[in-house]
Amino acid sequence: MTLKLTATAVLAFTTAFLGAQAWKSKEASTPVVTALAQRKEHSAATATAIGANLTNCVDLGTTCGVNYTHTSSLKRMVRSASECCDATCALWTCGKGWKGSVAYHDNVGKSNEKCCDRTCSLVTCPSGQGTIPSLANEPGLEASFCCANLCSQHPCYGSWATDPSKAQVVNNTNEACCQPSCQSVTCDAQQGLVLDVSKADSAGTTSNFCCLKTCKYMSLNSECPTGFGIKPSVAA
């Protein structure tokens, strides 16, 4: 009888103890659930607040100023009307070696590549060639269009002699690349002058440099020293 009562008492005690522990666990978990709920509510409130400040360019009904245009996506979300317009190429200043074009004025961009054309001045010409001056500031991408031979490649002969100072000039004419040679000078035979053949291909423009005096010249100008006269056989 005594053993039966003890077992009953133990069972009652155990049941009461487990019940108390279950109630305690429930109370302890409540703050965690509450904290998660509060955090979720805060995130939702934040998202609502942010969403309230966002709209799209269509709803804003923005009108862009001169040389500005709407962004490519009018329905993208923005915070203010200032985000709906972008500068066009009409506001861009092309750098050295680039040339602007009205064809690009409506493009949205802030770079030489988007707003300008490369000019011939940026093209690398082959050896012996240079940029054609009249095309230096014109749009061009190919050496075949932008470049031409230098004077160093032009042959000067006959009445023309090479002019070293013009070697880097882009041209292919005698007038632009050469200088007159002694062959271009008239040595007046009637005055007793003849071309100095040793200077025929040299640069020269005067008879004093390019011509030789004959005995006839000496006779006509009385240039024989005192006590000397022209031999009759060479006077003519």
Secondary structure, 3 states (H helix, E strand, C coil): CHHHHHHHHHHHHHHHHHHHHHHHHHHHHHHHHHHHHHHHHHHHHHHHHHHHHCEEHHHHCCCCCCCEEECCCCCCEECCHHHHEEEEHHHCCCCCCEEECHHHCCCECCCHHHHEEEEHHHCCCCCCEEECHHHCCCECCCHHHHEEEEHHHCCCCCCEEECHHHCCCECCCHHHHEEEEHHHCCCCHHHCEEECHHHCCCECCCHHHHEEECHHHHHHCCCCCCCCCCCCCCCC
